Amino acid sequence: MKKLLILIALLACGLTASAQELSCTFVQKKTLKAVNKVIPGEGKITFKAPDYLNMTYDVPEGEYLLIEGTQLKNCVKGKVIQIDTAKNPRMRKMRNTLLDCIMGNYEKAAEENDATLIVEQKGDIKTVSMMARKQLPAGYARIILDYNKKGLPVRMVLDEFTGIETEYTFKY
């Protein structure tokens, strides 16, 4: 009986972890390095583990990024694209990286991006840095994540090989 109770407790912990949900606001700063142009953004995020993410922008109004399972929908400047990430390796990698970073699965994200991983704890903030091992035509050259003491992401920087750097700050 004791073993059964321990097993049930372990399963309950696993179910709680896999049912992770969060909602917050975000501020985005996208920098196009080649022309030194900064594009601001802000909005709301809803996340439900393991594979639901909805980033709805208030600025610019009407834009969004929606991940539901393997489906990714994105609206930028009124143009909507829909991609089945099961059939598109590049977009699948981006989807997985975003979801893994939000869930705190940065080891998995570093492995999928063939990146060197550095984890540092400074006070209540855990900083995770991923540096790509080799130059690629697309993807992330560098990813930096800051997690608060509850393990929630409070800052994420995605530095693409194409020269676009996007920094998000999250408020709960």
PyRosetta script that sets phi, psi and omega in degrees:
from pyrosetta import init, pose_from_sequence

init()
pose = pose_from_sequence("MKKLLILIALLACGLTASAQELSCTFVQKKTLKAVNKVIPGEGKITFKAPDYLNMTYDVPEGEYLLIEGTQLKNCVKGKVIQIDTAKNPRMRKMRNTLLDCIMGNYEKAAEENDATLIVEQKGDIKTVSMMARKQLPAGYARIILDYNKKGLPVRMVLDEFTGIETEYTFKY")
pose.set_psi(1, -40.7)
pose.set_omega(1, -179.5)
pose.set_phi(2, -62.3)
pose.set_psi(2, -41.1)
pose.set_omega(2, 178.9)
pose.set_phi(3, -63.8)
pose.set_psi(3, -38.8)
pose.set_omega(3, 179.2)
pose.set_phi(4, -63.8)
pose.set_psi(4, -43.6)
pose.set_omega(4, 177.9)
pose.set_phi(5, -62.8)
pose.set_psi(5, -40.1)
pose.set_omega(5, 177.7)
pose.set_phi(6, -64.0)
pose.set_psi(6, -44.0)
pose.set_omega(6, 178.6)
pose.set_phi(7, -61.3)
pose.set_psi(7, -44.1)
pose.set_omega(7, 179.0)
pose.set_phi(8, -63.1)
pose.set_psi(8, -41.7)
pose.set_omega(8, 178.5)
pose.set_phi(9, -62.5)
pose.set_psi(9, -42.8)
pose.set_omega(9, 178.7)
pose.set_phi(10, -64.4)
pose.set_psi(10, -42.3)
pose.set_omega(10, 177.8)
pose.set_phi(11, -64.0)
pose.set_psi(11, -40.3)
pose.set_omega(11, 178.6)
pose.set_phi(12, -62.6)
pose.set_psi(12, -41.2)
pose.set_omega(12, 177.0)
pose.set_phi(13, -62.2)
pose.set_psi(13, -42.7)
pose.set_omega(13, 179.3)
pose.set_phi(14, -63.7)
pose.set_psi(14, -41.9)
pose.set_omega(14, 178.8)
pose.set_phi(15, -66.0)
pose.set_psi(15, -38.5)
pose.set_omega(15, 178.2)
pose.set_phi(16, -63.4)
pose.set_psi(16, -44.7)
pose.set_omega(16, -179.2)
pose.set_phi(17, -64.5)
pose.set_psi(17, -39.5)
pose.set_omega(17, -177.2)
pose.set_phi(18, -77.1)
pose.set_psi(18, -14.1)
pose.set_omega(18, 179.2)
pose.set_phi(19, -96.0)
pose.set_psi(19, 24.2)
pose.set_omega(19, -177.1)
pose.set_phi(20, -59.0)
pose.set_psi(20, 130.6)
pose.set_omega(20, 177.0)
pose.set_phi(21, -134.4)
pose.set_psi(21, 148.5)
pose.set_omega(21, 173.2)
pose.set_phi(22, -153.9)
pose.set_psi(22, 152.4)
pose.set_omega(22, 174.1)
pose.set_phi(23, -137.2)
pose.set_psi(23, 139.5)
pose.set_omega(23, 179.3)
pose.set_phi(24, -162.4)
pose.set_psi(24, 175.7)
pose.set_omega(24, 172.5)
pose.set_phi(25, -102.9)
pose.set_psi(25, 159.5)
pose.set_omega(25, 178.2)
pose.set_phi(26, -138.8)
pose.set_psi(26, 154.7)
pose.set_omega(26, 170.6)
pose.set_phi(27, -122.3)
pose.set_psi(27, 132.4)
pose.set_omega(27, -178.6)
pose.set_phi(28, -115.2)
pose.set_psi(28, 140.7)
pose.set_omega(28, 172.4)
pose.set_phi(29, -130.7)
pose.set_psi(29, 105.1)
pose.set_omega(29, 180.0)
pose.set_phi(30, -100.2)
pose.set_psi(30, 124.1)
pose.set_omega(30, -178.3)
pose.set_phi(31, -113.8)
pose.set_psi(31, 122.7)
pose.set_omega(31, 173.0)
pose.set_phi(32, -92.0)
pose.set_psi(32, 99.8)
pose.set_omega(32, -170.9)
pose.set_phi(33, -62.3)
pose.set_psi(33, -36.1)
pose.set_omega(33, -176.1)
pose.set_phi(34, -61.4)
pose.set_psi(34, -34.3)
pose.set_omega(34, -178.8)
pose.set_phi(35, -114.9)
pose.set_psi(35, 6.4)
pose.set_omega(35, 179.0)
pose.set_phi(36, 51.8)
pose.set_psi(36, 44.9)
pose.set_omega(36, 179.9)
pose.set_phi(37, -108.4)
pose.set_psi(37, 135.7)
pose.set_omega(37, 178.6)
pose.set_phi(38, -110.6)
pose.set_psi(38, 129.6)
pose.set_omega(38, 178.7)
pose.set_phi(39, -113.9)
pose.set_psi(39, 114.0)
pose.set_omega(39, -179.2)
pose.set_phi(40, -82.2)
pose.set_psi(40, 160.7)
pose.set_omega(40, 174.9)
pose.set_phi(41, -161.6)
pose.set_psi(41, 158.2)
pose.set_omega(41, 174.9)
pose.set_phi(42, -161.9)
pose.set_psi(42, 157.7)
pose.set_omega(42, -179.7)
pose.set_phi(43, 173.8)
pose.set_psi(43, -151.5)
pose.set_omega(43, -176.7)
pose.set_phi(44, -125.2)
pose.set_psi(44, 147.8)
pose.set_omega(44, 176.7)
pose.set_phi(45, -122.2)
pose.set_psi(45, 137.2)
pose.set_omega(45, 168.4)
pose.set_phi(46, -124.6)
pose.set_psi(46, 129.9)
pose.set_omega(46, -178.6)
pose.set_phi(47, -131.2)
pose.set_psi(47, 134.4)
pose.set_omega(47, 173.9)
pose.set_phi(48, -134.0)
pose.set_psi(48, 118.7)
pose.set_omega(48, -179.5)
pose.set_phi(49, -65.2)
pose.set_psi(49, 146.9)
pose.set_omega(49, 5.7)
pose.set_phi(50, -97.2)
pose.set_psi(50, -12.5)
pose.set_omega(50, -168.3)
pose.set_phi(51, -147.0)
pose.set_psi(51, 42.1)
pose.set_omega(51, 174.2)
pose.set_phi(52, -127.7)
pose.set_psi(52, 125.4)
pose.set_omega(52, 177.9)
pose.set_phi(53, -142.7)
pose.set_psi(53, 127.8)
pose.set_omega(53, 177.1)
pose.set_phi(54, -128.6)
pose.set_psi(54, 110.1)
pose.set_omega(54, 174.2)
pose.set_phi(55, -105.9)
pose.set_psi(55, 110.0)
pose.set_omega(55, -180.0)
pose.set_phi(56, -109.4)
pose.set_psi(56, 122.7)
pose.set_omega(56, -176.6)
pose.set_phi(57, -88.1)
pose.set_psi(57, 133.0)
pose.set_omega(57, 167.5)
pose.set_phi(58, -88.2)
pose.set_psi(58, -32.0)
pose.set_omega(58, 177.1)
pose.set_phi(59, -134.1)
pose.set_psi(59, 117.3)
pose.set_omega(59, -11.1)
pose.set_phi(60, -69.0)
pose.set_psi(60, 135.8)
pose.set_omega(60, -175.7)
pose.set_phi(61, -60.8)
pose.set_psi(61, 137.1)
pose.set_omega(61, 175.6)
pose.set_phi(62, 91.9)
pose.set_psi(62, -11.8)
pose.set_omega(62, 179.0)
pose.set_phi(63, -83.4)
pose.set_psi(63, 152.0)
pose.set_omega(63, 179.2)
pose.set_phi(64, -159.7)
pose.set_psi(64, 162.4)
pose.set_omega(64, 169.7)
pose.set_phi(65, -132.0)
pose.set_psi(65, 123.1)
pose.set_omega(65, -177.7)
pose.set_phi(66, -127.7)
pose.set_psi(66, 125.0)
pose.set_omega(66, 174.2)
pose.set_phi(67, -117.7)
pose.set_psi(67, 122.2)
pose.set_omega(67, 174.9)
pose.set_phi(68, -131.6)
pose.set_psi(68, 103.2)
pose.set_omega(68, -176.3)
pose.set_phi(69, 63.8)
pose.set_psi(69, -125.0)
pose.set_omega(69, 179.5)
pose.set_phi(70, -90.5)
pose.set_psi(70, -5.5)
pose.set_omega(70, -179.0)
pose.set_phi(71, -86.1)
pose.set_psi(71, 133.5)
pose.set_omega(71, 176.8)
pose.set_phi(72, -124.8)
pose.set_psi(72, 125.5)
pose.set_omega(72, 176.1)
pose.set_phi(73, -120.9)
pose.set_psi(73, 137.8)
pose.set_omega(73, -179.1)
pose.set_phi(74, -139.2)
pose.set_psi(74, 135.4)
pose.set_omega(74, 175.8)
pose.set_phi(75, -123.4)
pose.set_psi(75, 118.3)
pose.set_omega(75, 177.5)
pose.set_phi(76, -131.1)
pose.set_psi(76, 125.3)
pose.set_omega(76, -179.8)
pose.set_phi(77, 52.5)
pose.set_psi(77, 40.0)
pose.set_omega(77, 177.5)
pose.set_phi(78, 81.4)
pose.set_psi(78, -6.9)
pose.set_omega(78, -179.8)
pose.set_phi(79, -96.9)
pose.set_psi(79, 122.2)
pose.set_omega(79, -178.5)
pose.set_phi(80, -102.0)
pose.set_psi(80, 131.2)
pose.set_omega(80, 171.6)
pose.set_phi(81, -120.5)
pose.set_psi(81, 145.6)
pose.set_omega(81, 176.8)
pose.set_phi(82, -129.8)
pose.set_psi(82, 128.8)
pose.set_omega(82, -175.1)
pose.set_phi(83, -131.5)
pose.set_psi(83, 134.3)
pose.set_omega(83, 169.8)
pose.set_phi(84, -87.7)
pose.set_psi(84, 105.4)
pose.set_omega(84, -175.1)
pose.set_phi(85, -68.2)
pose.set_psi(85, -13.8)
pose.set_omega(85, 175.3)
pose.set_phi(86, -68.1)
pose.set_psi(86, -22.9)
pose.set_omega(86, -177.8)
pose.set_phi(87, -107.1)
pose.set_psi(87, -1.2)
pose.set_omega(87, -176.4)
pose.set_phi(88, -130.2)
pose.set_psi(88, 97.9)
pose.set_omega(88, -174.5)
pose.set_phi(89, -57.9)
pose.set_psi(89, -38.9)
pose.set_omega(89, -178.9)
pose.set_phi(90, -64.9)
pose.set_psi(90, -45.7)
pose.set_omega(90, -180.0)
pose.set_phi(91, -72.8)
pose.set_psi(91, -30.8)
pose.set_omega(91, 175.9)
pose.set_phi(92, -62.9)
pose.set_psi(92, -41.9)
pose.set_omega(92, 178.7)
pose.set_phi(93, -63.4)
pose.set_psi(93, -41.9)
pose.set_omega(93, 178.0)
pose.set_phi(94, -64.4)
pose.set_psi(94, -45.9)
pose.set_omega(94, 178.2)
pose.set_phi(95, -57.4)
pose.set_psi(95, -51.7)
pose.set_omega(95, -178.2)
pose.set_phi(96, -61.2)
pose.set_psi(96, -40.4)
pose.set_omega(96, -179.6)
pose.set_phi(97, -62.0)
pose.set_psi(97, -47.5)
pose.set_omega(97, 179.5)
pose.set_phi(98, -60.5)
pose.set_psi(98, -49.2)
pose.set_omega(98, -178.6)
pose.set_phi(99, -64.6)
pose.set_psi(99, -43.4)
pose.set_omega(99, 179.7)
pose.set_phi(100, -64.1)
pose.set_psi(100, -39.6)
pose.set_omega(100, 179.9)
pose.set_phi(101, -66.2)
pose.set_psi(101, -40.2)
pose.set_omega(101, 179.0)
pose.set_phi(102, -66.3)
pose.set_psi(102, -40.0)
pose.set_omega(102, -178.7)
pose.set_phi(103, -78.7)
pose.set_psi(103, -5.9)
pose.set_omega(103, -178.6)
pose.set_phi(104, 84.7)
pose.set_psi(104, 12.7)
pose.set_omega(104, 178.1)
pose.set_phi(105, -89.2)
pose.set_psi(105, 54.7)
pose.set_omega(105, -174.7)
pose.set_phi(106, -69.4)
pose.set_psi(106, -26.1)
pose.set_omega(106, 175.9)
pose.set_phi(107, -62.3)
pose.set_psi(107, -43.8)
pose.set_omega(107, 179.4)
pose.set_phi(108, -64.9)
pose.set_psi(108, -42.0)
pose.set_omega(108, 179.1)
pose.set_phi(109, -63.4)
pose.set_psi(109, -41.9)
pose.set_omega(109, 179.2)
pose.set_phi(110, -63.4)
pose.set_psi(110, -41.5)
pose.set_omega(110, 179.6)
pose.set_phi(111, -64.1)
pose.set_psi(111, -46.4)
pose.set_omega(111, -178.4)
pose.set_phi(112, -65.4)
pose.set_psi(112, -29.4)
pose.set_omega(112, 179.9)
pose.set_phi(113, -95.0)
pose.set_psi(113, 8.1)
pose.set_omega(113, -178.3)
pose.set_phi(114, 47.4)
pose.set_psi(114, 56.2)
pose.set_omega(114, -174.5)
pose.set_phi(115, -120.6)
pose.set_psi(115, 150.0)
pose.set_omega(115, 172.1)
pose.set_phi(116, -77.5)
pose.set_psi(116, 137.9)
pose.set_omega(116, -174.7)
pose.set_phi(117, -113.7)
pose.set_psi(117, 130.4)
pose.set_omega(117, 174.9)
pose.set_phi(118, -127.9)
pose.set_psi(118, 127.3)
pose.set_omega(118, 179.6)
pose.set_phi(119, -120.8)
pose.set_psi(119, 126.2)
pose.set_omega(119, -179.5)
pose.set_phi(120, -129.8)
pose.set_psi(120, 138.2)
pose.set_omega(120, 176.2)
pose.set_phi(121, -108.0)
pose.set_psi(121, 122.2)
pose.set_omega(121, 177.3)
pose.set_phi(122, -129.7)
pose.set_psi(122, 102.1)
pose.set_omega(122, -176.8)
pose.set_phi(123, 64.6)
pose.set_psi(123, -127.7)
pose.set_omega(123, -179.6)
pose.set_phi(124, -87.9)
pose.set_psi(124, 0.2)
pose.set_omega(124, -176.6)
pose.set_phi(125, -109.3)
pose.set_psi(125, 129.0)
pose.set_omega(125, 172.5)
pose.set_phi(126, -102.5)
pose.set_psi(126, 121.2)
pose.set_omega(126, 179.0)
pose.set_phi(127, -104.5)
pose.set_psi(127, 127.5)
pose.set_omega(127, 179.4)
pose.set_phi(128, -116.3)
pose.set_psi(128, 125.1)
pose.set_omega(128, 178.0)
pose.set_phi(129, -119.5)
pose.set_psi(129, 134.0)
pose.set_omega(129, 176.1)
pose.set_phi(130, -122.9)
pose.set_psi(130, 124.9)
pose.set_omega(130, 178.6)
pose.set_phi(131, -118.2)
pose.set_psi(131, 125.4)
pose.set_omega(131, 179.9)
pose.set_phi(132, -60.1)
pose.set_psi(132, 139.9)
pose.set_omega(132, -179.9)
pose.set_phi(133, -76.9)
pose.set_psi(133, -24.8)
pose.set_omega(133, 178.9)
pose.set_phi(134, -146.0)
pose.set_psi(134, 154.2)
pose.set_omega(134, 178.9)
pose.set_phi(135, -70.8)
pose.set_psi(135, 134.5)
pose.set_omega(135, 178.2)
pose.set_phi(136, -129.6)
pose.set_psi(136, 161.9)
pose.set_omega(136, 179.3)
pose.set_phi(137, -69.8)
pose.set_psi(137, -24.8)
pose.set_omega(137, -179.8)
pose.set_phi(138, -146.4)
pose.set_psi(138, 164.8)
pose.set_omega(138, 178.7)
pose.set_phi(139, 108.4)
pose.set_psi(139, -163.6)
pose.set_omega(139, -173.8)
pose.set_phi(140, -105.3)
pose.set_psi(140, 123.5)
pose.set_omega(140, 175.3)
pose.set_phi(141, -78.1)
pose.set_psi(141, -33.2)
pose.set_omega(141, -176.6)
pose.set_phi(142, -152.6)
pose.set_psi(142, 140.5)
pose.set_omega(142, 174.2)
pose.set_phi(143, -132.1)
pose.set_psi(143, 130.7)
pose.set_omega(143, 176.3)
pose.set_phi(144, -124.4)
pose.set_psi(144, 131.7)
pose.set_omega(144, 179.9)
pose.set_phi(145, -128.7)
pose.set_psi(145, 137.7)
pose.set_omega(145, 170.8)
pose.set_phi(146, -115.5)
pose.set_psi(146, 127.8)
pose.set_omega(146, 176.8)
pose.set_phi(147, -113.6)
pose.set_psi(147, 140.2)
pose.set_omega(147, 177.1)
pose.set_phi(148, -80.0)
pose.set_psi(148, -177.8)
pose.set_omega(148, -175.7)
pose.set_phi(149, -66.2)
pose.set_psi(149, -17.8)
pose.set_omega(149, 176.0)
pose.set_phi(150, -86.9)
pose.set_psi(150, -2.1)
pose.set_omega(150, -179.3)
pose.set_phi(151, 84.5)
pose.set_psi(151, 12.2)
pose.set_omega(151, 179.6)
pose.set_phi(152, -91.9)
pose.set_psi(152, 141.0)
pose.set_omega(152, 177.5)
pose.set_phi(153, -68.3)
pose.set_psi(153, 131.1)
pose.set_omega(153, 176.7)
pose.set_phi(154, -113.8)
pose.set_psi(154, -15.3)
pose.set_omega(154, 178.4)
pose.set_phi(155, -154.8)
pose.set_psi(155, 139.5)
pose.set_omega(155, 176.9)
pose.set_phi(156, -142.5)
pose.set_psi(156, 128.9)
pose.set_omega(156, 177.1)
pose.set_phi(157, -118.3)
pose.set_psi(157, 123.8)
pose.set_omega(157, 178.0)
pose.set_phi(158, -114.3)
pose.set_psi(158, 111.1)
pose.set_omega(158, -177.8)
pose.set_phi(159, -107.2)
pose.set_psi(159, 108.8)
pose.set_omega(159, -175.4)
pose.set_phi(160, -86.4)
pose.set_psi(160, 153.0)
pose.set_omega(160, 176.3)
pose.set_phi(161, -60.4)
pose.set_psi(161, -25.5)
pose.set_omega(161, -177.1)
pose.set_phi(162, -76.2)
pose.set_psi(162, -4.1)
pose.set_omega(162, 179.2)
pose.set_phi(163, 94.4)
pose.set_psi(163, 14.5)
pose.set_omega(163, 176.0)
pose.set_phi(164, -105.3)
pose.set_psi(164, 126.8)
pose.set_omega(164, 176.5)
pose.set_phi(165, -116.5)
pose.set_psi(165, 126.6)
pose.set_omega(165, 179.3)
pose.set_phi(166, -119.8)
pose.set_psi(166, 122.8)
pose.set_omega(166, 179.0)
pose.set_phi(167, -113.6)
pose.set_psi(167, 129.1)
pose.set_omega(167, 176.6)
pose.set_phi(168, -115.6)
pose.set_psi(168, 137.7)
pose.set_omega(168, 168.3)
pose.set_phi(169, -119.5)
pose.set_psi(169, 136.7)
pose.set_omega(169, -174.7)
pose.set_phi(170, -114.8)
pose.set_psi(170, 137.6)
pose.set_omega(170, 176.9)
pose.set_phi(171, -124.7)
pose.set_psi(171, 128.8)
pose.set_omega(171, -177.5)
pose.set_phi(172, -104.2)
pose.dump_pdb("model.pdb")
